């Protein structure tokens, strides 16, 4: 009566903490997820969840099934990996470049998990802050590029990882800290702290300031996110960063974040690969492993519909 999809659903609900967030991760509607749960509870003759609690709470029967999911699903996934390796061969190469300074936060754990399952795959990682990585990908010098700035190219396939909001980090004492959102002109008297890359590769310019012909009073650069956060907290400027990269600083009330525009600026992070490598088993697994770890470790990210 129990199927693997049921176990996957219950584990997703536990990790997400609510039916709504679990439905996004599983790429189904919330009503479809609720229907699946009711169907399963009808088959088992027992309620699995205590409804209307947040985070969601499991009944005694639900906890038993959840324990089974934790035991069975890793074994199913391991078997699937072994079959993929048998079908595709056990060797390969995965040279990755990243265009996101904050990506090390989740990328390193993803690489560690990947190495355990594909130890024979040659891996390398570089920061694409001083060169254009997509031409290197097309040439074959790289095998994957982590980017939020897709450039249309018939030789490149963009595999979506997650959506995130770009927010403005400001000091607790800043007049902007009390705002729900800001407009581009609110930055014209501010020092904007950015990573040391070209303006054309910074979303705060391309998606927020440039369309309004707005310009900050000054620009200061910092190479590391913790350095940027400390400068912002000290009132030395403001910085536009991914919401998930600022969680630890906002949780400790070291700084505040403000939305860029009333609707916010949302971006998608992609893993770009060559079209012919899209279905390579170890490429697919790295993408899936990275997505899984992102949703487990990062706050404020959203699933990309249809990914």
ChimeraX commands (.cxc) that place a marker at each C-alpha (Angstrom):
marker #1 position 0.00,0.00,0.00 radius 0.5
marker #1 position 2.83,2.36,0.80 radius 0.5
marker #1 position 4.77,3.62,-2.20 radius 0.5
marker #1 position 8.10,5.42,-2.52 radius 0.5
marker #1 position 6.28,8.61,-3.56 radius 0.5
marker #1 position 4.36,8.55,-0.27 radius 0.5
marker #1 position 7.57,8.32,1.72 radius 0.5
marker #1 position 9.10,11.13,-0.35 radius 0.5
marker #1 position 6.05,13.30,0.32 radius 0.5
marker #1 position 6.12,12.81,4.08 radius 0.5
marker #1 position 9.84,13.53,4.26 radius 0.5
marker #1 position 9.37,16.70,2.21 radius 0.5
marker #1 position 6.58,17.84,4.56 radius 0.5
marker #1 position 8.80,17.29,7.59 radius 0.5
marker #1 position 11.73,19.19,6.05 radius 0.5
marker #1 position 9.59,22.07,4.75 radius 0.5
marker #1 position 7.49,22.43,7.89 radius 0.5
marker #1 position 4.23,23.10,6.03 radius 0.5
marker #1 position 2.11,21.67,3.22 radius 0.5
marker #1 position 2.45,24.86,1.18 radius 0.5
marker #1 position 6.26,24.84,1.17 radius 0.5
marker #1 position 6.36,21.07,0.65 radius 0.5
marker #1 position 4.10,21.39,-2.38 radius 0.5
marker #1 position 6.54,23.92,-3.90 radius 0.5
marker #1 position 9.46,21.55,-3.39 radius 0.5
marker #1 position 7.54,18.63,-4.88 radius 0.5
marker #1 position 6.24,20.80,-7.76 radius 0.5
marker #1 position 2.58,19.95,-7.11 radius 0.5
marker #1 position -0.34,22.11,-6.01 radius 0.5
marker #1 position -1.19,22.26,-2.32 radius 0.5
marker #1 position -4.61,20.77,-3.04 radius 0.5
marker #1 position -3.04,17.84,-4.90 radius 0.5
marker #1 position -0.70,17.24,-1.97 radius 0.5
marker #1 position -3.60,17.34,0.50 radius 0.5
marker #1 position -5.55,14.90,-1.66 radius 0.5
marker #1 position -2.57,12.52,-1.77 radius 0.5
marker #1 position -2.31,12.65,2.02 radius 0.5
marker #1 position -6.01,11.98,2.54 radius 0.5
marker #1 position -5.82,9.07,0.09 radius 0.5
marker #1 position -2.85,7.60,1.97 radius 0.5
marker #1 position -4.52,8.07,5.34 radius 0.5
marker #1 position -7.59,6.32,3.95 radius 0.5
marker #1 position -5.48,3.38,2.80 radius 0.5
marker #1 position -3.72,3.09,6.14 radius 0.5
marker #1 position -6.79,3.78,8.24 radius 0.5
marker #1 position -4.93,6.33,10.38 radius 0.5
marker #1 position -4.30,10.06,10.43 radius 0.5
marker #1 position -0.69,10.98,9.73 radius 0.5
marker #1 position -0.69,14.74,10.45 radius 0.5
marker #1 position -2.14,17.05,13.05 radius 0.5
marker #1 position -3.73,19.68,10.84 radius 0.5
marker #1 position -3.42,23.46,11.35 radius 0.5
marker #1 position -0.11,23.41,13.22 radius 0.5
marker #1 position 3.05,25.22,12.18 radius 0.5
marker #1 position 5.48,23.70,11.84 radius 0.5
marker #1 position 3.41,20.70,10.83 radius 0.5
marker #1 position 3.14,17.98,13.52 radius 0.5
marker #1 position 2.97,14.24,12.86 radius 0.5
marker #1 position 0.74,11.81,14.69 radius 0.5
marker #1 position 2.15,8.62,16.21 radius 0.5
marker #1 position 1.24,6.76,13.01 radius 0.5
marker #1 position 2.81,9.50,10.94 radius 0.5
marker #1 position 6.05,9.28,12.92 radius 0.5
marker #1 position 6.21,5.53,12.25 radius 0.5
marker #1 position 5.86,6.08,8.51 radius 0.5
marker #1 position 8.36,8.94,8.66 radius 0.5
marker #1 position 10.90,6.65,10.35 radius 0.5
marker #1 position 10.38,4.18,7.52 radius 0.5
marker #1 position 10.98,6.96,4.96 radius 0.5
marker #1 position 14.28,7.91,6.61 radius 0.5
marker #1 position 15.39,4.29,6.48 radius 0.5
marker #1 position 14.17,3.33,3.02 radius 0.5
marker #1 position 14.67,6.44,0.85 radius 0.5
marker #1 position 18.47,6.67,1.28 radius 0.5
marker #1 position 18.74,3.01,0.24 radius 0.5
marker #1 position 16.52,3.62,-2.80 radius 0.5
marker #1 position 18.56,6.70,-3.77 radius 0.5
marker #1 position 21.84,4.82,-3.31 radius 0.5
marker #1 position 20.62,2.01,-5.56 radius 0.5
marker #1 position 19.55,4.53,-8.22 radius 0.5
marker #1 position 23.01,6.13,-8.08 radius 0.5
marker #1 position 24.71,2.77,-8.48 radius 0.5
marker #1 position 22.54,1.93,-11.48 radius 0.5
marker #1 position 23.34,5.30,-13.07 radius 0.5
marker #1 position 27.05,4.67,-12.58 radius 0.5
marker #1 position 26.76,1.24,-14.12 radius 0.5
marker #1 position 24.91,2.66,-17.12 radius 0.5
marker #1 position 27.18,5.62,-17.75 radius 0.5
marker #1 position 30.56,4.46,-16.53 radius 0.5
marker #1 position 32.16,5.58,-13.31 radius 0.5
marker #1 position 34.57,8.22,-14.54 radius 0.5
marker #1 position 34.12,11.75,-15.78 radius 0.5
marker #1 position 35.04,15.37,-15.18 radius 0.5
marker #1 position 33.20,18.18,-13.45 radius 0.5
marker #1 position 35.04,21.50,-13.55 radius 0.5
marker #1 position 32.82,24.21,-12.04 radius 0.5
marker #1 position 33.12,28.00,-12.04 radius 0.5
marker #1 position 30.92,30.26,-9.91 radius 0.5
marker #1 position 29.84,33.84,-10.58 radius 0.5
marker #1 position 28.25,34.21,-7.13 radius 0.5
marker #1 position 30.52,35.29,-4.26 radius 0.5
marker #1 position 28.07,33.99,-1.64 radius 0.5
marker #1 position 27.62,30.59,-3.28 radius 0.5
marker #1 position 30.43,28.96,-1.32 radius 0.5
marker #1 position 28.01,28.79,1.63 radius 0.5
marker #1 position 26.00,25.97,0.04 radius 0.5
marker #1 position 28.27,24.81,-2.81 radius 0.5
marker #1 position 31.01,23.31,-0.66 radius 0.5
marker #1 position 28.63,20.94,1.21 radius 0.5
marker #1 position 27.12,19.97,-2.16 radius 0.5
marker #1 position 30.57,19.12,-3.52 radius 0.5
marker #1 position 31.39,17.05,-0.43 radius 0.5
marker #1 position 28.15,15.07,-0.76 radius 0.5
marker #1 position 28.74,14.56,-4.48 radius 0.5
marker #1 position 32.29,13.24,-3.96 radius 0.5
marker #1 position 30.98,10.48,-1.71 radius 0.5
marker #1 position 28.82,9.10,-4.51 radius 0.5
marker #1 position 31.08,9.80,-7.50 radius 0.5
marker #1 position 34.66,9.48,-6.19 radius 0.5
marker #1 position 36.02,8.71,-9.65 radius 0.5
marker #1 position 34.77,11.97,-11.17 radius 0.5
marker #1 position 37.59,14.52,-11.46 radius 0.5
marker #1 position 36.46,17.74,-9.79 radius 0.5
marker #1 position 37.75,21.29,-9.83 radius 0.5
marker #1 position 36.30,24.60,-8.63 radius 0.5
marker #1 position 37.21,28.15,-9.60 radius 0.5
marker #1 position 35.76,31.61,-8.98 radius 0.5
marker #1 position 34.73,33.26,-12.25 radius 0.5
marker #1 position 35.14,36.80,-10.97 radius 0.5
marker #1 position 37.98,37.81,-13.28 radius 0.5
marker #1 position 37.04,36.08,-16.53 radius 0.5
marker #1 position 33.98,35.33,-18.68 radius 0.5
marker #1 position 33.02,31.74,-17.80 radius 0.5
marker #1 position 30.37,30.98,-20.44 radius 0.5
marker #1 position 32.79,31.06,-23.41 radius 0.5
marker #1 position 35.05,28.75,-21.38 radius 0.5
marker #1 position 32.07,26.44,-20.85 radius 0.5
marker #1 position 31.29,26.31,-24.57 radius 0.5
marker #1 position 34.98,25.66,-25.40 radius 0.5
marker #1 position 35.06,22.74,-22.99 radius 0.5
marker #1 position 37.45,24.31,-20.47 radius 0.5
marker #1 position 34.63,24.19,-17.91 radius 0.5
marker #1 position 31.77,21.74,-17.42 radius 0.5
marker #1 position 29.38,23.84,-15.31 radius 0.5
marker #1 position 28.91,27.50,-14.40 radius 0.5
marker #1 position 26.85,28.67,-11.42 radius 0.5
marker #1 position 25.26,31.95,-12.51 radius 0.5
marker #1 position 22.22,34.20,-12.06 radius 0.5
marker #1 position 22.80,35.92,-15.39 radius 0.5
marker #1 position 21.84,33.55,-18.23 radius 0.5
marker #1 position 22.96,34.56,-21.70 radius 0.5
marker #1 position 21.11,32.90,-24.56 radius 0.5
marker #1 position 23.36,30.42,-26.34 radius 0.5
marker #1 position 22.19,27.39,-28.30 radius 0.5
marker #1 position 25.14,25.38,-26.94 radius 0.5
marker #1 position 24.24,26.03,-23.27 radius 0.5
marker #1 position 21.44,24.59,-21.11 radius 0.5
marker #1 position 20.48,26.39,-17.89 radius 0.5
marker #1 position 19.34,24.10,-15.08 radius 0.5
marker #1 position 17.50,26.17,-12.42 radius 0.5
marker #1 position 18.60,25.72,-8.81 radius 0.5
marker #1 position 16.36,28.12,-6.89 radius 0.5
marker #1 position 14.85,31.62,-6.84 radius 0.5
marker #1 position 15.97,34.20,-4.30 radius 0.5
marker #1 position 15.28,37.83,-3.50 radius 0.5
marker #1 position 17.95,40.49,-3.83 radius 0.5
marker #1 position 17.58,42.79,-0.81 radius 0.5
marker #1 position 19.34,45.89,0.48 radius 0.5
marker #1 position 21.36,45.45,3.66 radius 0.5
marker #1 position 21.44,48.59,5.82 radius 0.5
marker #1 position 22.66,49.39,9.32 radius 0.5
marker #1 position 20.19,49.28,12.18 radius 0.5
marker #1 position 20.62,53.05,12.61 radius 0.5
marker #1 position 20.01,53.88,8.95 radius 0.5
marker #1 position 16.87,55.92,8.14 radius 0.5
marker #1 position 16.20,53.29,5.45 radius 0.5
marker #1 position 15.90,50.53,8.08 radius 0.5
marker #1 position 12.33,51.53,8.89 radius 0.5
marker #1 position 11.19,51.27,5.26 radius 0.5
marker #1 position 9.31,48.27,3.91 radius 0.5
marker #1 position 10.90,48.90,0.54 radius 0.5
marker #1 position 13.01,51.53,-1.18 radius 0.5
marker #1 position 13.02,53.16,-4.60 radius 0.5
marker #1 position 16.18,53.58,-6.74 radius 0.5
marker #1 position 16.46,57.28,-5.83 radius 0.5
marker #1 position 16.79,56.32,-2.14 radius 0.5
marker #1 position 20.31,55.04,-2.92 radius 0.5
marker #1 position 21.50,58.22,-4.63 radius 0.5
marker #1 position 22.85,59.59,-1.34 radius 0.5
marker #1 position 24.33,56.27,-0.18 radius 0.5
marker #1 position 27.69,54.53,-0.52 radius 0.5
marker #1 position 26.97,51.24,-2.27 radius 0.5
marker #1 position 29.25,48.36,-1.28 radius 0.5
marker #1 position 29.64,45.78,-4.06 radius 0.5
marker #1 position 31.82,42.86,-5.00 radius 0.5
marker #1 position 34.83,43.87,-7.17 radius 0.5
marker #1 position 33.29,42.96,-10.54 radius 0.5
marker #1 position 32.00,44.93,-13.52 radius 0.5
marker #1 position 28.73,46.82,-13.00 radius 0.5
marker #1 position 27.20,44.86,-15.88 radius 0.5
marker #1 position 27.47,41.72,-13.73 radius 0.5
marker #1 position 25.80,43.21,-10.64 radius 0.5
marker #1 position 22.03,42.72,-10.37 radius 0.5
marker #1 position 21.55,45.84,-8.25 radius 0.5
marker #1 position 22.53,47.90,-11.29 radius 0.5
marker #1 position 21.02,45.86,-14.13 radius 0.5
marker #1 position 17.71,45.08,-12.42 radius 0.5
marker #1 position 17.17,48.08,-10.14 radius 0.5
marker #1 position 19.29,51.21,-10.59 radius 0.5
marker #1 position 19.99,51.33,-14.34 radius 0.5
marker #1 position 16.32,51.17,-15.46 radius 0.5
marker #1 position 15.66,54.25,-13.30 radius 0.5
marker #1 position 18.88,56.04,-14.34 radius 0.5
marker #1 position 19.83,56.19,-10.67 radius 0.5
marker #1 position 23.38,56.27,-9.35 radius 0.5
marker #1 position 24.71,55.81,-5.81 radius 0.5
marker #1 position 26.67,58.67,-4.25 radius 0.5
marker #1 position 29.77,56.44,-4.12 radius 0.5
marker #1 position 30.82,52.85,-4.70 radius 0.5
marker #1 position 33.06,50.82,-2.42 radius 0.5
marker #1 position 34.15,47.23,-3.02 radius 0.5
marker #1 position 34.65,44.28,-0.68 radius 0.5
marker #1 position 35.60,40.77,-1.76 radius 0.5
marker #1 position 33.92,38.77,1.01 radius 0.5
marker #1 position 30.31,38.74,2.21 radius 0.5
marker #1 position 31.27,38.84,5.94 radius 0.5
marker #1 position 33.43,41.91,5.25 radius 0.5
marker #1 position 30.54,43.57,3.42 radius 0.5
marker #1 position 28.15,42.78,6.27 radius 0.5
marker #1 position 30.52,44.27,8.85 radius 0.5
marker #1 position 30.89,47.47,6.83 radius 0.5
marker #1 position 27.12,47.77,6.50 radius 0.5
marker #1 position 26.59,47.12,10.22 radius 0.5
marker #1 position 29.11,49.87,11.01 radius 0.5
marker #1 position 27.17,52.35,8.86 radius 0.5
marker #1 position 29.86,52.59,6.19 radius 0.5
marker #1 position 27.43,51.95,3.36 radius 0.5
marker #1 position 24.62,49.74,2.03 radius 0.5
marker #1 position 24.83,46.53,-0.02 radius 0.5
marker #1 position 22.47,44.56,-2.27 radius 0.5
marker #1 position 22.86,40.84,-1.53 radius 0.5
marker #1 position 20.82,37.63,-1.78 radius 0.5
marker #1 position 18.38,37.31,1.12 radius 0.5
marker #1 position 19.77,33.89,2.10 radius 0.5
marker #1 position 23.33,35.25,2.36 radius 0.5
marker #1 position 22.23,37.67,5.10 radius 0.5
marker #1 position 20.21,35.32,7.33 radius 0.5
marker #1 position 22.83,34.91,10.07 radius 0.5
marker #1 position 23.31,38.69,10.31 radius 0.5
marker #1 position 19.60,39.52,10.48 radius 0.5
marker #1 position 18.93,36.72,12.98 radius 0.5
marker #1 position 21.53,38.27,15.31 radius 0.5
marker #1 position 20.08,41.74,14.62 radius 0.5
marker #1 position 23.42,43.02,13.31 radius 0.5
marker #1 position 21.77,44.74,10.35 radius 0.5
marker #1 position 18.44,45.16,8.60 radius 0.5
marker #1 position 17.25,44.25,5.12 radius 0.5
marker #1 position 14.88,46.24,2.92 radius 0.5
marker #1 position 13.09,45.17,-0.25 radius 0.5
marker #1 position 14.22,46.71,-3.55 radius 0.5
marker #1 position 10.99,48.17,-4.89 radius 0.5
marker #1 position 7.49,47.33,-3.73 radius 0.5
marker #1 position 7.48,43.94,-5.47 radius 0.5
marker #1 position 11.13,43.16,-4.81 radius 0.5
marker #1 position 13.86,42.00,-7.18 radius 0.5
marker #1 position 13.79,38.23,-7.61 radius 0.5
marker #1 position 16.54,36.32,-9.40 radius 0.5
marker #1 position 17.08,32.69,-10.36 radius 0.5
marker #1 position 20.36,30.88,-9.79 radius 0.5
marker #1 position 21.27,28.38,-12.50 radius 0.5
marker #1 position 23.76,25.62,-13.16 radius 0.5
marker #1 position 24.77,26.15,-16.80 radius 0.5
marker #1 position 26.04,23.10,-18.71 radius 0.5
marker #1 position 26.68,22.24,-22.33 radius 0.5
marker #1 position 23.59,20.92,-24.09 radius 0.5
marker #1 position 25.19,17.56,-24.84 radius 0.5
marker #1 position 26.00,17.06,-21.14 radius 0.5
marker #1 position 22.52,17.88,-19.86 radius 0.5
marker #1 position 21.57,14.23,-19.26 radius 0.5
marker #1 position 24.97,12.96,-18.11 radius 0.5
marker #1 position 24.11,11.03,-14.92 radius 0.5
marker #1 position 26.70,12.62,-12.65 radius 0.5
marker #1 position 25.82,16.10,-13.94 radius 0.5
marker #1 position 22.17,15.47,-13.19 radius 0.5
marker #1 position 23.00,14.14,-9.74 radius 0.5
marker #1 position 25.15,17.11,-8.83 radius 0.5
marker #1 position 22.33,19.45,-9.88 radius 0.5
marker #1 position 19.82,17.47,-7.82 radius 0.5
marker #1 position 22.17,17.24,-4.82 radius 0.5
marker #1 position 22.83,20.98,-4.94 radius 0.5
marker #1 position 19.12,21.79,-5.10 radius 0.5
marker #1 position 18.36,19.47,-2.20 radius 0.5
marker #1 position 21.04,20.99,0.02 radius 0.5
marker #1 position 20.01,24.53,-0.89 radius 0.5
marker #1 position 16.46,24.01,0.33 radius 0.5
marker #1 position 17.73,22.30,3.49 radius 0.5
marker #1 position 20.27,24.97,4.43 radius 0.5
marker #1 position 19.16,28.31,2.92 radius 0.5
marker #1 position 16.35,30.54,4.15 radius 0.5
marker #1 position 14.05,32.52,1.88 radius 0.5
marker #1 position 14.68,30.59,-1.34 radius 0.5
marker #1 position 11.90,29.32,-3.59 radius 0.5
marker #1 position 11.58,26.42,-5.99 radius 0.5
marker #1 position 11.55,27.19,-9.70 radius 0.5
marker #1 position 8.29,25.98,-11.20 radius 0.5
marker #1 position 8.76,23.05,-13.54 radius 0.5
marker #1 position 12.39,22.41,-12.56 radius 0.5
marker link #1:1,2 radius 0.2
marker link #1:2,3 radius 0.2
marker link #1:3,4 radius 0.2
marker link #1:4,5 radius 0.2
marker link #1:5,6 radius 0.2
marker link #1:6,7 radius 0.2
marker link #1:7,8 radius 0.2
marker link #1:8,9 radius 0.2
marker link #1:9,10 radius 0.2
marker link #1:10,11 radius 0.2
marker link #1:11,12 radius 0.2
marker link #1:12,13 radius 0.2
marker link #1:13,14 radius 0.2
marker link #1:14,15 radius 0.2
marker link #1:15,16 radius 0.2
marker link #1:16,17 radius 0.2
marker link #1:17,18 radius 0.2
marker link #1:18,19 radius 0.2
marker link #1:19,20 radius 0.2
marker link #1:20,21 radius 0.2
marker link #1:21,22 radius 0.2
marker link #1:22,23 radius 0.2
marker link #1:23,24 radius 0.2
marker link #1:24,25 radius 0.2
marker link #1:25,26 radius 0.2
marker link #1:26,27 radius 0.2
marker link #1:27,28 radius 0.2
marker link #1:28,29 radius 0.2
marker link #1:29,30 radius 0.2
marker link #1:30,31 radius 0.2
marker link #1:31,32 radius 0.2
marker link #1:32,33 radius 0.2
marker link #1:33,34 radius 0.2
marker link #1:34,35 radius 0.2
marker link #1:35,36 radius 0.2
marker link #1:36,37 radius 0.2
marker link #1:37,38 radius 0.2
marker link #1:38,39 radius 0.2
marker link #1:39,40 radius 0.2
marker link #1:40,41 radius 0.2
marker link #1:41,42 radius 0.2
marker link #1:42,43 radius 0.2
marker link #1:43,44 radius 0.2
marker link #1:44,45 radius 0.2
marker link #1:45,46 radius 0.2
marker link #1:46,47 radius 0.2
marker link #1:47,48 radius 0.2
marker link #1:48,49 radius 0.2
marker link #1:49,50 radius 0.2
marker link #1:50,51 radius 0.2
marker link #1:51,52 radius 0.2
marker link #1:52,53 radius 0.2
marker link #1:53,54 radius 0.2
marker link #1:54,55 radius 0.2
marker link #1:55,56 radius 0.2
marker link #1:56,57 radius 0.2
marker link #1:57,58 radius 0.2
marker link #1:58,59 radius 0.2
marker link #1:59,60 radius 0.2
marker link #1:60,61 radius 0.2
marker link #1:61,62 radius 0.2
marker link #1:62,63 radius 0.2
marker link #1:63,64 radius 0.2
marker link #1:64,65 radius 0.2
marker link #1:65,66 radius 0.2
marker link #1:66,67 radius 0.2
marker link #1:67,68 radius 0.2
marker link #1:68,69 radius 0.2
marker link #1:69,70 radius 0.2
marker link #1:70,71 radius 0.2
marker link #1:71,72 radius 0.2
marker link #1:72,73 radius 0.2
marker link #1:73,74 radius 0.2
marker link #1:74,75 radius 0.2
marker link #1:75,76 radius 0.2
marker link #1:76,77 radius 0.2
marker link #1:77,78 radius 0.2
marker link #1:78,79 radius 0.2
marker link #1:79,80 radius 0.2
marker link #1:80,81 radius 0.2
marker link #1:81,82 radius 0.2
marker link #1:82,83 radius 0.2
marker link #1:83,84 radius 0.2
marker link #1:84,85 radius 0.2
marker link #1:85,86 radius 0.2
marker link #1:86,87 radius 0.2
marker link #1:87,88 radius 0.2
marker link #1:88,89 radius 0.2
marker link #1:89,90 radius 0.2
marker link #1:90,91 radius 0.2
marker link #1:91,92 radius 0.2
marker link #1:92,93 radius 0.2
marker link #1:93,94 radius 0.2
marker link #1:94,95 radius 0.2
marker link #1:95,96 radius 0.2
marker link #1:96,97 radius 0.2
marker link #1:97,98 radius 0.2
marker link #1:98,99 radius 0.2
marker link #1:99,100 radius 0.2
marker link #1:100,101 radius 0.2
marker link #1:101,102 radius 0.2
marker link #1:102,103 radius 0.2
marker link #1:103,104 radius 0.2
marker link #1:104,105 radius 0.2
marker link #1:105,106 radius 0.2
marker link #1:106,107 radius 0.2
marker link #1:107,108 radius 0.2
marker link #1:108,109 radius 0.2
marker link #1:109,110 radius 0.2
marker link #1:110,111 radius 0.2
marker link #1:111,112 radius 0.2
marker link #1:112,113 radius 0.2
marker link #1:113,114 radius 0.2
marker link #1:114,115 radius 0.2
marker link #1:115,116 radius 0.2
marker link #1:116,117 radius 0.2
marker link #1:117,118 radius 0.2
marker link #1:118,119 radius 0.2
marker link #1:119,120 radius 0.2
marker link #1:120,121 radius 0.2
marker link #1:121,122 radius 0.2
marker link #1:122,123 radius 0.2
marker link #1:123,124 radius 0.2
marker link #1:124,125 radius 0.2
marker link #1:125,126 radius 0.2
marker link #1:126,127 radius 0.2
marker link #1:127,128 radius 0.2
marker link #1:128,129 radius 0.2
marker link #1:129,130 radius 0.2
marker link #1:130,131 radius 0.2
marker link #1:131,132 radius 0.2
marker link #1:132,133 radius 0.2
marker link #1:133,134 radius 0.2
marker link #1:134,135 radius 0.2
marker link #1:135,136 radius 0.2
marker link #1:136,137 radius 0.2
marker link #1:137,138 radius 0.2
marker link #1:138,139 radius 0.2
marker link #1:139,140 radius 0.2
marker link #1:140,141 radius 0.2
marker link #1:141,142 radius 0.2
marker link #1:142,143 radius 0.2
marker link #1:143,144 radius 0.2
marker link #1:144,145 radius 0.2
marker link #1:145,146 radius 0.2
marker link #1:146,147 radius 0.2
marker link #1:147,148 radius 0.2
marker link #1:148,149 radius 0.2
marker link #1:149,150 radius 0.2
marker link #1:150,151 radius 0.2
marker link #1:151,152 radius 0.2
marker link #1:152,153 radius 0.2
marker link #1:153,154 radius 0.2
marker link #1:154,155 radius 0.2
marker link #1:155,156 radius 0.2
marker link #1:156,157 radius 0.2
marker link #1:157,158 radius 0.2
marker link #1:158,159 radius 0.2
marker link #1:159,160 radius 0.2
marker link #1:160,161 radius 0.2
marker link #1:161,162 radius 0.2
marker link #1:162,163 radius 0.2
marker link #1:163,164 radius 0.2
marker link #1:164,165 radius 0.2
marker link #1:165,166 radius 0.2
marker link #1:166,167 radius 0.2
marker link #1:167,168 radius 0.2
marker link #1:168,169 radius 0.2
marker link #1:169,170 radius 0.2
marker link #1:170,171 radius 0.2
marker link #1:171,172 radius 0.2
marker link #1:172,173 radius 0.2
marker link #1:173,174 radius 0.2
marker link #1:174,175 radius 0.2
marker link #1:175,176 radius 0.2
marker link #1:176,177 radius 0.2
marker link #1:177,178 radius 0.2
marker link #1:178,179 radius 0.2
marker link #1:179,180 radius 0.2
marker link #1:180,181 radius 0.2
marker link #1:181,182 radius 0.2
marker link #1:182,183 radius 0.2
marker link #1:183,184 radius 0.2
marker link #1:184,185 radius 0.2
marker link #1:185,186 radius 0.2
marker link #1:186,187 radius 0.2
marker link #1:187,188 radius 0.2
marker link #1:188,189 radius 0.2
marker link #1:189,190 radius 0.2
marker link #1:190,191 radius 0.2
marker link #1:191,192 radius 0.2
marker link #1:192,193 radius 0.2
marker link #1:193,194 radius 0.2
marker link #1:194,195 radius 0.2
marker link #1:195,196 radius 0.2
marker link #1:196,197 radius 0.2
marker link #1:197,198 radius 0.2
marker link #1:198,199 radius 0.2
marker link #1:199,200 radius 0.2
marker link #1:200,201 radius 0.2
marker link #1:201,202 radius 0.2
marker link #1:202,203 radius 0.2
marker link #1:203,204 radius 0.2
marker link #1:204,205 radius 0.2
marker link #1:205,206 radius 0.2
marker link #1:206,207 radius 0.2
marker link #1:207,208 radius 0.2
marker link #1:208,209 radius 0.2
marker link #1:209,210 radius 0.2
marker link #1:210,211 radius 0.2
marker link #1:211,212 radius 0.2
marker link #1:212,213 radius 0.2
marker link #1:213,214 radius 0.2
marker link #1:214,215 radius 0.2
marker link #1:215,216 radius 0.2
marker link #1:216,217 radius 0.2
marker link #1:217,218 radius 0.2
marker link #1:218,219 radius 0.2
marker link #1:219,220 radius 0.2
marker link #1:220,221 radius 0.2
marker link #1:221,222 radius 0.2
marker link #1:222,223 radius 0.2
marker link #1:223,224 radius 0.2
marker link #1:224,225 radius 0.2
marker link #1:225,226 radius 0.2
marker link #1:226,227 radius 0.2
marker link #1:227,228 radius 0.2
marker link #1:228,229 radius 0.2
marker link #1:229,230 radius 0.2
marker link #1:230,231 radius 0.2
marker link #1:231,232 radius 0.2
marker link #1:232,233 radius 0.2
marker link #1:233,234 radius 0.2
marker link #1:234,235 radius 0.2
marker link #1:235,236 radius 0.2
marker link #1:236,237 radius 0.2
marker link #1:237,238 radius 0.2
marker link #1:238,239 radius 0.2
marker link #1:239,240 radius 0.2
marker link #1:240,241 radius 0.2
marker link #1:241,242 radius 0.2
marker link #1:242,243 radius 0.2
marker link #1:243,244 radius 0.2
marker link #1:244,245 radius 0.2
marker link #1:245,246 radius 0.2
marker link #1:246,247 radius 0.2
marker link #1:247,248 radius 0.2
marker link #1:248,249 radius 0.2
marker link #1:249,250 radius 0.2
marker link #1:250,251 radius 0.2
marker link #1:251,252 radius 0.2
marker link #1:252,253 radius 0.2
marker link #1:253,254 radius 0.2
marker link #1:254,255 radius 0.2
marker link #1:255,256 radius 0.2
marker link #1:256,257 radius 0.2
marker link #1:257,258 radius 0.2
marker link #1:258,259 radius 0.2
marker link #1:259,260 radius 0.2
marker link #1:260,261 radius 0.2
marker link #1:261,262 radius 0.2
marker link #1:262,263 radius 0.2
marker link #1:263,264 radius 0.2
marker link #1:264,265 radius 0.2
marker link #1:265,266 radius 0.2
marker link #1:266,267 radius 0.2
marker link #1:267,268 radius 0.2
marker link #1:268,269 radius 0.2
marker link #1:269,270 radius 0.2
marker link #1:270,271 radius 0.2
marker link #1:271,272 radius 0.2
marker link #1:272,273 radius 0.2
marker link #1:273,274 radius 0.2
marker link #1:274,275 radius 0.2
marker link #1:275,276 radius 0.2
marker link #1:276,277 radius 0.2
marker link #1:277,278 radius 0.2
marker link #1:278,279 radius 0.2
marker link #1:279,280 radius 0.2
marker link #1:280,281 radius 0.2
marker link #1:281,282 radius 0.2
marker link #1:282,283 radius 0.2
marker link #1:283,284 radius 0.2
marker link #1:284,285 radius 0.2
marker link #1:285,286 radius 0.2
marker link #1:286,287 radius 0.2
marker link #1:287,288 radius 0.2
marker link #1:288,289 radius 0.2
marker link #1:289,290 radius 0.2
marker link #1:290,291 radius 0.2
marker link #1:291,292 radius 0.2
marker link #1:292,293 radius 0.2
marker link #1:293,294 radius 0.2
marker link #1:294,295 radius 0.2
marker link #1:295,296 radius 0.2
marker link #1:296,297 radius 0.2
marker link #1:297,298 radius 0.2
marker link #1:298,299 radius 0.2
marker link #1:299,300 radius 0.2
marker link #1:300,301 radius 0.2
marker link #1:301,302 radius 0.2
marker link #1:302,303 radius 0.2
marker link #1:303,304 radius 0.2
marker link #1:304,305 radius 0.2
marker link #1:305,306 radius 0.2
marker link #1:306,307 radius 0.2
view
